[in-house]
Amino acid sequence: MKLDSGIVKDVCLNEQWAVPWSYSDARKVGDKTWERKIRVGLRPGLGGTKEKVNEVADQMIEEIRHMAKAGRRQRKLLRREGDSTRKRKESITESFSVTASTITKVFNGRRIADDEVPLHHHQFWSRVLDEGIESEDGCAEMFEALSMESRFSHTGFDLVLNPAGGQNFANNSTSSAGNSACICSLIAALSVHPDTLEVSANQPIELHNLQAQHLIQSGRPQAQTPFFDVGLTGKDQVVSVSDTGLSMTHCYFKNSNAGDTGNVFNGVSFRNCTCIEFSCRNTTGAY
């Protein structure tokens, strides 16, 4: 299965994953203006460089939009003519296993009668495609707003639905990434493409520092701080760290006192608020 195991629950059934319509709408769900990304891994042999990945990604999106148009035409014919016997062209509906006409008529080796209620997952994905990229507007605004980024080692790419440098909020339209059906139908389309190895999605990064202090001190997530309770806070204590190197310009170690690093390389300097001494030892050819 190409789809990540949690992608339906975490994205399709999670209203907060869809791109907010506006800043005021985002505040209702905790100001979640983070970039929504659909992550696509490519099959072996593709990619290798940023340029090749971008070329493959552009071609995939073009082919997906072409398949969506074919599905849109087929849906119009079915609504007008009923269960047509004419040959169905390649579309996302026909390529996706749970919505394909050749699959949904048979379940566990038994033919499904026409008057039987379709399976729940077939209903869900059929509705998603009908209201998503196989709809009349084809989720045009979603495709116009998204951007592509080659992933680390150039073995896949991210589709950023609301790039921070572009349209970070969705237009108040069913054709934008504010419509979860657009997002989920795109995920389904990516999964049926032969160049796709796997499809997943990101989640917002959240800090859990408050819970971390409880776990470190008590081993439990509950609000228990036995160290703090007896006055052990670490305040005004100097910690010694041994490592192979340290960047004094790193955001965690650079001095905030007007750029004054003090003489940390020739002794101790308490003018530096983070690193007060940098001691180099060249005993084995390394510092």
C-alpha positions as CSV (number, residue, x, y, z in Angstrom):
1,M,0.0,0.0,0.0
2,K,1.5,3.3,-1.1
3,L,-0.5,5.4,1.4
4,D,0.9,6.0,4.9
5,S,-1.1,4.1,7.4
6,G,-2.2,7.2,9.3
7,I,-2.8,9.6,6.4
8,V,-6.6,9.2,6.2
9,K,-7.1,9.8,9.9
10,D,-4.5,12.6,10.2
11,V,-5.3,14.5,7.0
12,C,-8.6,13.5,5.4
13,L,-10.6,13.2,8.6
14,N,-8.9,16.0,10.4
15,E,-10.5,19.4,9.6
16,Q,-7.5,21.3,11.1
17,W,-5.1,19.9,8.5
18,A,-6.9,21.7,5.6
19,V,-5.5,25.1,4.9
20,P,-7.3,27.9,6.9
21,W,-9.5,30.2,4.8
22,S,-8.0,33.3,6.5
23,Y,-6.1,34.6,9.5
24,S,-9.3,34.9,11.5
25,D,-10.3,31.4,10.6
26,A,-6.8,30.2,11.6
27,R,-7.1,31.7,15.0
28,K,-10.1,29.5,15.7
29,V,-7.9,26.4,15.4
30,G,-5.0,27.9,17.3
31,D,-3.4,30.0,14.6
32,K,-2.1,26.9,12.7
33,T,-0.5,28.7,9.7
34,W,2.2,26.1,9.3
35,E,3.0,24.8,5.8
36,R,0.9,21.8,4.9
37,K,3.0,19.3,2.9
38,I,2.1,16.1,1.0
39,R,5.3,14.1,0.8
40,V,5.9,11.8,-2.2
41,G,8.6,9.2,-2.4
42,L,9.7,8.2,-5.9
43,R,10.3,4.7,-7.1
44,P,14.0,3.6,-7.4
45,G,15.8,4.9,-10.5
46,L,14.0,8.3,-10.5
47,G,15.4,11.6,-9.1
48,G,19.0,11.8,-8.0
49,T,19.2,15.6,-8.5
50,K,17.0,18.5,-7.7
51,E,16.4,19.2,-11.4
52,K,15.4,15.6,-12.2
53,V,13.0,15.5,-9.2
54,N,11.4,18.8,-10.2
55,E,11.0,17.5,-13.8
56,V,9.3,14.2,-12.6
57,A,7.1,16.2,-10.1
58,D,5.9,18.6,-12.8
59,Q,5.1,15.7,-15.2
60,M,3.2,13.8,-12.5
61,I,1.0,16.8,-11.6
62,E,0.3,17.4,-15.3
63,E,-0.7,13.7,-15.8
64,I,-2.9,13.8,-12.6
65,R,-4.8,16.8,-13.8
66,H,-5.3,15.1,-17.2
67,M,-6.7,12.0,-15.4
68,A,-8.9,14.2,-13.3
69,K,-10.4,15.7,-16.4
70,A,-11.1,12.2,-17.8
71,G,-12.9,11.3,-14.5
72,R,-14.9,14.5,-14.6
73,R,-16.2,13.7,-18.1
74,Q,-17.1,10.1,-17.1
75,R,-19.0,11.4,-14.1
76,K,-21.0,13.7,-16.3
77,L,-21.9,10.8,-18.7
78,L,-22.9,8.5,-15.8
79,R,-25.2,11.2,-14.3
80,R,-26.8,11.8,-17.7
81,E,-26.9,8.2,-19.0
82,G,-26.8,6.1,-15.9
83,D,-24.5,3.0,-15.9
84,S,-22.9,3.3,-19.3
85,T,-21.4,0.3,-20.9
86,R,-19.0,2.3,-23.0
87,K,-15.3,1.8,-22.4
88,R,-14.1,4.0,-19.5
89,K,-11.0,6.0,-20.1
90,E,-8.1,6.1,-17.7
91,S,-9.1,8.3,-14.7
92,I,-8.3,8.5,-11.0
93,T,-11.6,6.8,-10.1
94,E,-10.8,3.9,-12.5
95,S,-7.2,3.6,-11.4
96,F,-7.8,3.8,-7.6
97,S,-8.6,0.2,-6.4
98,V,-11.4,1.0,-4.0
99,T,-13.4,3.1,-6.6
100,A,-12.6,1.2,-9.8
101,S,-15.8,-0.2,-11.5
102,T,-14.1,-3.6,-12.0
103,I,-13.3,-3.9,-8.3
104,T,-16.3,-2.5,-6.6
105,K,-18.6,-5.1,-8.3
106,V,-16.9,-7.9,-6.5
107,F,-16.1,-8.3,-2.8
108,N,-14.5,-11.4,-1.3
109,G,-15.2,-13.4,-4.4
110,R,-18.9,-12.6,-4.4
111,R,-20.5,-10.3,-6.9
112,I,-22.2,-7.3,-5.4
113,A,-25.8,-6.8,-6.5
114,D,-26.8,-3.5,-8.0
115,D,-29.2,-2.8,-5.1
116,E,-26.7,-3.4,-2.4
117,V,-25.3,-0.5,-0.4
118,P,-21.7,0.1,-1.6
119,L,-18.9,-0.5,1.0
120,H,-18.1,2.4,3.3
121,H,-14.6,3.0,2.0
122,H,-15.9,3.0,-1.6
123,Q,-18.5,5.6,-0.7
124,F,-15.9,7.8,1.1
125,W,-13.3,7.8,-1.7
126,S,-15.9,8.2,-4.4
127,R,-17.3,11.2,-2.6
128,V,-13.8,12.7,-2.1
129,L,-13.0,12.4,-5.8
130,D,-16.4,13.7,-6.9
131,E,-16.0,16.8,-4.6
132,G,-12.2,17.0,-5.2
133,I,-10.1,17.0,-8.3
134,E,-12.7,15.3,-10.4
135,S,-15.2,18.0,-9.6
136,E,-16.3,20.7,-12.1
137,D,-13.7,23.2,-10.9
138,G,-11.0,20.5,-10.6
139,C,-9.5,22.1,-7.4
140,A,-7.8,24.6,-9.8
141,E,-6.9,27.1,-7.0
142,M,-5.2,24.4,-5.0
143,F,-2.9,23.5,-7.9
144,E,-2.2,27.2,-8.6
145,A,-1.2,27.9,-5.0
146,L,1.0,24.8,-4.3
147,S,4.8,24.7,-4.8
148,M,7.2,21.8,-5.1
149,E,10.3,21.1,-3.0
150,S,12.9,18.3,-3.7
151,R,13.3,16.2,-0.6
152,F,16.6,15.4,1.1
153,S,18.9,13.2,-1.1
154,H,16.5,14.0,-4.0
155,T,14.5,10.7,-3.7
156,G,11.1,12.4,-3.7
157,F,9.4,15.8,-3.3
158,D,7.1,17.7,-1.1
159,L,3.9,19.4,-2.4
160,V,3.5,22.5,-0.2
161,L,-0.2,23.5,-0.3
162,N,0.3,26.8,1.4
163,P,3.9,28.0,1.0
164,A,5.0,30.5,3.6
165,G,6.4,32.8,0.8
166,G,3.2,32.6,-1.2
167,Q,-0.5,32.0,-0.5
168,N,-0.4,30.9,3.2
169,F,-4.2,30.9,3.4
170,A,-6.8,29.4,1.1
171,N,-9.3,31.4,-0.8
172,N,-12.9,31.0,0.3
173,S,-13.5,28.5,-2.5
174,T,-14.2,24.8,-2.8
175,S,-11.4,24.7,-5.4
176,S,-8.7,25.6,-2.9
177,A,-6.7,23.5,-0.4
178,G,-9.2,24.7,2.2
179,N,-11.5,22.0,0.9
180,S,-10.3,18.7,2.4
181,A,-11.7,16.8,-0.6
182,C,-9.2,18.5,-2.8
183,I,-6.4,17.4,-0.6
184,C,-7.5,13.8,-0.1
185,S,-8.3,13.3,-3.8
186,L,-4.8,14.6,-4.7
187,I,-3.4,12.1,-2.2
188,A,-5.4,9.3,-3.9
189,A,-4.2,10.4,-7.3
190,L,-0.6,10.5,-6.3
191,S,-0.9,7.0,-4.9
192,V,-2.0,5.5,-8.2
193,H,0.7,7.1,-10.2
194,P,3.3,4.5,-11.3
195,D,6.2,6.7,-10.4
196,T,5.1,6.9,-6.7
197,L,6.7,4.8,-4.1
198,E,4.9,6.2,-1.0
199,V,2.7,9.1,0.0
200,S,2.6,10.7,3.5
201,A,1.9,14.1,5.0
202,N,3.6,16.3,7.6
203,Q,2.1,17.4,10.9
204,P,2.7,20.7,12.9
205,I,5.7,20.7,15.1
206,E,4.7,21.3,18.7
207,L,6.9,21.9,21.7
208,H,6.3,19.8,24.8
209,N,8.8,21.4,27.1
210,L,6.3,21.5,30.0
211,Q,5.7,17.8,29.8
212,A,9.4,17.1,29.3
213,Q,10.4,18.6,32.7
214,H,7.8,16.3,34.3
215,L,9.1,13.2,32.6
216,I,12.8,14.0,33.4
217,Q,12.1,14.7,37.1
218,S,9.5,12.1,37.9
219,G,9.3,9.7,34.9
220,R,5.6,10.5,34.6
221,P,3.8,12.9,32.2
222,Q,1.7,14.3,35.2
223,A,2.6,17.7,36.6
224,Q,5.2,16.5,39.2
225,T,8.5,18.3,39.7
226,P,10.3,16.8,42.7
227,F,13.6,18.5,41.9
228,F,12.0,21.9,41.6
229,D,10.0,21.3,44.8
230,V,13.2,21.1,46.9
231,G,14.9,24.1,45.2
232,L,17.0,22.2,42.6
233,T,16.5,24.4,39.5
234,G,20.1,24.6,38.0
235,K,20.2,28.3,38.3
236,D,23.7,29.9,38.3
237,Q,25.3,26.5,37.8
238,V,28.1,25.9,35.2
239,V,27.9,22.8,33.0
240,S,30.9,21.3,31.4
241,V,30.5,19.7,28.0
242,S,33.1,17.7,26.1
243,D,32.7,17.5,22.3
244,T,34.6,17.5,19.1
245,G,33.9,21.1,18.4
246,L,31.6,24.1,19.0
247,S,30.4,26.9,16.7
248,M,30.5,30.1,18.7
249,T,28.2,31.7,16.1
250,H,25.5,29.1,16.6
251,C,22.2,30.6,17.9
252,Y,22.4,28.5,21.1
253,F,26.0,29.5,22.0
254,K,26.6,33.0,20.6
255,N,26.8,35.7,23.1
256,S,23.8,38.1,23.4
257,N,25.9,40.8,25.1
258,A,26.3,43.2,22.2
259,G,28.6,40.7,20.3
260,D,31.1,40.6,23.2
261,T,32.4,37.0,23.3
262,G,35.1,37.7,25.9
263,N,38.4,35.9,25.9
264,V,36.9,32.4,26.0
265,F,39.8,30.9,24.1
266,N,42.5,31.9,26.7
267,G,40.7,31.3,30.0
268,V,37.4,31.9,31.5
269,S,35.2,34.9,30.6
270,F,32.0,35.4,32.6
271,R,31.0,38.2,30.2
272,N,29.8,35.5,27.8
273,C,26.3,34.4,29.0
274,T,26.5,30.9,27.4
275,C,30.0,29.6,26.7
276,I,32.4,30.9,29.2
277,E,35.5,28.9,28.1
278,F,36.6,27.2,25.0
279,S,39.6,24.8,25.6
280,C,41.3,23.2,22.6
281,R,43.5,20.1,23.0
282,N,45.6,18.9,20.1
283,T,46.8,15.5,21.3
284,T,45.7,13.2,18.4
285,G,45.5,15.6,15.5
286,A,42.0,16.7,16.4
287,Y,40.7,19.6,18.4
